[in-house]
Each structure stands twice: as structure tokens, then as C-alpha cells.
């Protein structure tokens, strides 16, 4: 099957999915450091800050997420946190990715599969 232009735009890489899911879990507390910590906590996988911020930039460029600056705080040396939220296009891309995974898992013989879901 040939990929349509629309499917290509909605494609999510594995790490992009993890970042979107972390943003969903964190809700109003989704900023770079908390997103990285949530991914590490839930996946038990070390993650670099650079990978998180690069992915956030890519997701924002795709219009899957938006961001805004919070208030500057003294404990951050007067710097503000950048918060993130998922947009409807990002939620739809995430739904499509999760649906594709479910379709692929259907029909897998659980007795013969090394994967337990």
C-alpha cells in the first residue's frame, strides 16, 4: 500500500509518541524537565534533555503541540518554564499510532509470542 501525503504528516516516531503521552500524563505540569522525568520513570529508559527538546520542537513544528512561557521564578534564576499542551492534530496522530499498534497486535498468537501486552 502506498503512503498518502496525509498519512506521512500524521506519522509519529516512537519517541514522539512517548513525549506526547508524557504531556498527556503531566497535563498542566508538562515542561521539558518534567516530560523527561516522566518518560524515564515510566519507561525505565535514560533520556537526554537534547532528545526531549529536539522532539518538542519537531512536534511543535508539526502543530501537534503548542507551548507558552510561565512566570519567571527566583529558583530558576529569573527564567520562565516553557509549558506544552497537545493540540487536536497531535491527539489525532497519537490515536492513529495507537490504533495501528492494536491492529498489528490482533491476530498475534499469545502462546507463541515472546511479547506480553
C-alpha positions as CSV (number, residue, x, y, z in Angstrom):
1,X,0.0,0.0,0.0
2,X,1.3,3.4,-1.0
3,X,1.5,6.0,1.8
4,X,-0.6,9.1,1.3
5,X,0.7,12.6,2.0
6,X,-1.8,12.9,4.9
7,X,-0.5,9.6,6.5
8,X,3.0,10.9,6.2
9,X,2.1,14.1,8.0
10,X,0.5,12.1,10.8
11,X,3.4,9.7,11.2
12,X,4.8,9.6,14.7
13,X,8.1,8.1,15.7
14,X,8.3,6.0,18.9
15,X,10.0,8.8,20.9
16,X,7.4,11.3,19.6
17,X,4.7,9.0,21.0
18,X,6.4,8.9,24.3
19,X,6.7,12.6,24.5
20,X,3.0,13.1,23.6
21,X,2.0,10.5,26.2
22,X,4.1,12.2,28.9
23,X,2.5,15.6,28.1
24,X,-0.9,14.0,28.4
25,X,0.0,12.4,31.8
26,X,1.5,15.6,33.1
27,X,-1.4,17.9,32.0
28,X,-0.7,21.4,33.2
29,X,2.7,20.5,34.6
30,X,4.2,19.5,31.2
31,X,7.5,21.3,30.7
32,X,10.9,20.0,29.4
33,X,12.3,18.6,32.7
34,X,9.1,17.1,33.9
35,X,8.5,15.5,30.5
36,X,12.0,14.0,30.5
37,X,11.5,12.7,34.1
38,X,8.1,11.2,33.3
39,X,9.5,9.3,30.3
40,X,12.4,8.0,32.3
41,X,10.1,7.0,35.2
42,X,7.5,5.2,33.1
43,X,9.8,3.6,30.6
44,X,12.9,3.0,32.8
45,X,14.9,4.4,29.9
46,X,17.5,7.1,30.2
47,X,16.7,10.1,28.0
48,X,18.8,13.1,27.1
49,X,17.5,16.6,27.5
50,X,18.6,17.3,24.0
51,X,16.4,14.5,22.6
52,X,13.4,15.8,24.5
53,X,13.8,19.4,23.4
54,X,14.5,18.4,19.8
55,X,11.4,16.3,19.8
56,X,9.3,19.0,21.4
57,X,10.5,21.4,18.7
58,X,9.6,18.9,15.9
59,X,6.1,18.2,17.4
60,X,5.5,22.0,17.7
61,X,6.6,22.4,14.0
62,X,4.1,19.7,13.0
63,X,1.4,21.7,15.0
64,X,0.9,18.6,17.3
65,X,1.7,20.6,20.4
66,X,1.8,24.3,21.4
67,X,3.8,26.0,24.1
68,X,3.8,29.1,26.3
69,X,6.0,30.6,28.9
70,X,5.1,30.5,32.5
71,X,6.2,33.1,35.1
72,X,9.8,33.7,35.8
73,X,10.9,32.3,39.2
74,X,13.7,33.1,41.5
75,X,14.6,29.4,42.0
76,X,15.2,29.3,38.2
77,X,17.4,32.4,38.3
78,X,14.6,34.5,36.9
79,X,14.0,32.2,33.9
80,X,10.5,31.0,33.0
81,X,9.5,27.5,32.2
82,X,8.1,26.6,28.8
83,X,4.9,24.6,29.1
84,X,3.4,22.3,26.5
85,X,0.0,21.0,25.6
86,X,-1.3,18.7,22.9
87,X,-3.3,20.1,20.1
88,X,-6.2,18.3,18.4
89,X,-3.9,17.3,15.5
90,X,-1.4,15.8,17.9
91,X,-4.2,13.9,19.7
92,X,-5.4,12.5,16.4
93,X,-1.9,11.5,15.3
94,X,-1.5,9.7,18.7
95,X,-4.8,7.9,18.2
96,X,-3.8,6.8,14.8
97,X,-0.4,5.5,16.0
98,X,-2.1,3.6,18.9
99,X,-4.7,2.2,16.6
100,X,-2.1,0.9,14.2
101,X,-0.3,-0.9,17.1
102,X,-3.5,-2.5,18.2
103,X,-4.3,-3.7,14.7
104,X,-0.8,-5.2,14.4
105,X,-1.2,-7.0,17.8
106,X,-4.5,-8.5,16.8
107,X,-4.0,-12.0,15.5
108,X,-0.7,-12.5,17.3
109,X,-0.8,-15.9,18.9
110,X,-0.2,-15.1,22.6
111,X,1.1,-18.7,23.2
112,X,3.8,-18.3,20.5
113,X,4.6,-14.6,21.1
114,X,7.5,-13.5,23.3
115,X,5.6,-10.2,23.8
116,X,3.1,-10.0,26.7
117,X,0.8,-7.0,26.4
